């Protein structure tokens, strides 16, 4: 039966082979994208991990609510408290220590100083000793624990007592034996004695002005000397760990914040310009770098051989081992060895260039494709700001939880020294004993949730550790979320060649709806690894504190800890690498985390040299960009903050502020610039990795036939030495004649 051809078809203009090929490839690409990519990736992945993550988040919220209603106040840890649990504020803002000698010892860093403390209006400005009547009255009225005194005397506290009565009060830890000249330092009374006096080992003597009798201060059986005072003061400073210039640093930051923001905006604009022009300067930059490396090695060989021939004419001398670099530079053999080493390195570099030149061209082209993708989907450069804000927000939430948890609840009291009835660290009621002093903050065990509160009081580190673990998990989750959204965006760009910014929002929707479970799985692995590293570091510190100054045991602990942390660090880096590539495969093909990780490793393992060269070239380009941008903005910031520019008086407040330490805002700008470049270059790195995996997948699933054409760009096809077969010409006779 003969097919009838309409007049319209008969007079339709003939399409060229190139147009037919282009339309055929475009149609097949769209069909492949719609059927193989878009539909198959709409599968929910790793739901169990998402449920587990949701459960942990719910527990974190419950813990936060518990912390919030516990009445925690940051002042509880910012301001000192005395042994009775009283907060040292006006009119008694200073904390007075009965006996600083009790602060000496490693236990101070673990459990705090065991000596009783009280809040006082002013620190003692002189030596006072209880055996002198006038001193005893001052001690009784100003430096004794009023709550215990009132309890002992049933509210009628005498204004003066005899020596024996006061001695008994001192034994009961109600009153101090002595005081020494002190000055307030961040709310604590610290000895104010000349350094030369403190370095001496002489005993502390005090004179009774009424009788001209000299007393040697004795702390209930132990003579007090200046060396002990110095040791106690140093131990107290270690416990406080306060920096006296913190306030000045904060003032410098506040006064220069406008200029810091302006410089960070300049860094962001520069980073974007660098990514845009990268595709135009990449090839010359790489090839010039290689030529420069070869030229530098060649010049090194020439110089070393020249120096060798010059020094060879001198009479030989015996080579000796000397700690003098000039001596070795004067030997001809030094330059001969250096020339040989430079020659070997040059040979290796030339061989690597010859072997890897094709893969280098592939890496350059993929980076160019990534630059096109990033500039085509411009909004992708802005998207990482959202995960960054989420990270900073959760970090602030973590810090608030940690601070409030550390000071939440009511005051808890512990026994400071062993007694006949109780041991050190045993819980006690406020005022029940002179040895019962303030220890920490906890929760009231009389509430309706007794079992939970009792557990938190006994193991206060557990909620802090859980809070830290959730910080690791959520931070890794947010990073993974950012990577998967970008991977889906650039995967769509490769397979569909869409130039619209809508592909980013489509990837965002697919990630939120289908793939949060896979992100939770990958981020959980990272969080566990980080938690183990943190625990090892904490155990190392505790063991070193427990062993004291034993250098042999300390070195052994450091060695074992270093080995464990190194192994975990390598594992964490490997897991991050696996996660990154697995997220790309999950975002594009919609398979679960384990299968996607296996597919990604399979693709990378089948193209190891290509992946290695691409990774090294990308690292070099991005390192160069970070270095140039950070150094440029840093130099500009240095000139501003050090007032290297002449600026009009009206603008000096904002662009040349008066600073105590100009390096404070300078460091802020440098760190901020680094993180800004990291945000921009993270997008670029994801584009490079995604396009590379897509290209390798394209090679593995397609063969260039009319049914399975390669979907990569023509330049990539040329570099990979593959091509699509032209569509077959249909036989016109077969089109005109059909058999029934």
Buried (B, 14 or more C-beta within 10 A) or exposed (E): EEEEEEEEEEEEEEEEEEEBBEEBBEEBBBEBBEEBBBEEBEEBBBBEBBEBBEEBBEEBEEBBEBBEEBBBBEEBBEBBBBBBBBBBEEEBBBBBBBBBBBBBBBBBBEBBBBBBBBBBEBBBEEBBBBBBBEBBBBBBEBBBBBBBBEBBEEEEBEEEBEEEBBBEBBEBBBBBBBBBBBBBBBBBBBBBBEEEEBEEEEBBEBEBEEEEEEBEBBBEEEEBBBBBBBBBBBBBBEBEEEEEEEEBBEBBBEBBBEBBEBBBEBBBEBBBEBBBEBBEEBBEBBEEBBEEBBEEBEEBBEBBBEBBEEBEEEEEEEEEEEEEEEEBEBBBEBBBEBBBEBBEBBEEBEEEEEEBEBBBBBBBBBBBBBBBBBBBBEEBBBBBEBBBEBBEEBEEBBEBBBBBBBBBBBBBBBBBBEEEEBEBEBBBEBBEBBBBBBBBBBBEBEEEEEEEBEBBBEEBEEBBBBBBBBBBBBBBBBBBBBBBBBBBBBBBBBBBBBEEBEBBBBBBEBBEEBBBBBBBBBBBBBBBBBBBBBBBEEBBEEBBEEBEEEEEBBEEBEEBBEEBBEEBEEBBEEBBBBBBBBBBBBBBBBBBBEBBBBBBBEBBEEBEEBBBBBBEBBEEBBEEBBEEBBEBBBEBBBEBBEBEEEBEEEEEEBBBBEBEBBBBBBBBBBEBBBEBBBBBBBBBBBBBBBBBBBBBBBBEEBEBEBEBBBBBBEBBBEBBEBEBEEBEEEEEEEEEEEEE
